[in-house]
Amino acid sequence: MNPKKDKKSSTLIFKESETDYRKQDTEPFSYDRAMAAIQQLVEDMQQPSITMDELLQKQERANVLINLCQEKLRAIKPKFDIPF
């Protein structure tokens, strides 16, 4: 899964995995939504019944979401830097 730029704006969008039980449509990237998805993925990966293929898929999804969150944080960091 690769995030894409919305052609009308610089908003990042991403599509949920086809096997993911969360929303299937493409929505604007939200830090809070991504963090909630990461938390759910971690819980899912801790289940003893998870298969190796499922674990790999969830880990890849988590990596994409983590990168999106890091990009969002880097983008807002300059707004909080206070010059002395």
Contacts in CASP RR format, 6 or more apart in sequence:
PFRMAT RR
TARGET T0000
AUTHOR 0000-0000-0000
METHOD contacts of the structure
MODEL  1
MNPKKDKKSSTLIFKESETDYRKQDTEPFSYDRAMAAIQQLVEDMQQPSI
TMDELLQKQERANVLINLCQEKLRAIKPKFDIPF
1 14 0 8 1.000
1 15 0 8 1.000
1 17 0 8 1.000
1 60 0 8 1.000
1 61 0 8 1.000
1 64 0 8 1.000
2 14 0 8 1.000
2 64 0 8 1.000
3 12 0 8 1.000
3 13 0 8 1.000
3 14 0 8 1.000
3 29 0 8 1.000
3 64 0 8 1.000
3 68 0 8 1.000
4 12 0 8 1.000
4 13 0 8 1.000
4 14 0 8 1.000
5 11 0 8 1.000
5 12 0 8 1.000
5 13 0 8 1.000
6 12 0 8 1.000
6 13 0 8 1.000
6 28 0 8 1.000
11 28 0 8 1.000
11 29 0 8 1.000
12 28 0 8 1.000
12 29 0 8 1.000
12 68 0 8 1.000
12 71 0 8 1.000
12 72 0 8 1.000
13 26 0 8 1.000
13 27 0 8 1.000
13 28 0 8 1.000
13 29 0 8 1.000
14 26 0 8 1.000
14 27 0 8 1.000
14 29 0 8 1.000
14 64 0 8 1.000
14 65 0 8 1.000
14 68 0 8 1.000
15 24 0 8 1.000
15 25 0 8 1.000
15 26 0 8 1.000
16 22 0 8 1.000
16 23 0 8 1.000
16 24 0 8 1.000
16 25 0 8 1.000
17 57 0 8 1.000
17 61 0 8 1.000
18 24 0 8 1.000
19 57 0 8 1.000
20 61 0 8 1.000
22 37 0 8 1.000
22 40 0 8 1.000
27 33 0 8 1.000
29 68 0 8 1.000
29 72 0 8 1.000
31 69 0 8 1.000
31 72 0 8 1.000
31 73 0 8 1.000
34 65 0 8 1.000
34 68 0 8 1.000
34 69 0 8 1.000
34 72 0 8 1.000
35 65 0 8 1.000
35 69 0 8 1.000
37 61 0 8 1.000
37 65 0 8 1.000
38 62 0 8 1.000
38 65 0 8 1.000
38 66 0 8 1.000
38 69 0 8 1.000
41 58 0 8 1.000
41 59 0 8 1.000
41 61 0 8 1.000
41 62 0 8 1.000
41 65 0 8 1.000
42 62 0 8 1.000
44 50 0 8 1.000
44 54 0 8 1.000
44 58 0 8 1.000
45 55 0 8 1.000
45 58 0 8 1.000
45 59 0 8 1.000
45 62 0 8 1.000
50 58 0 8 1.000
END
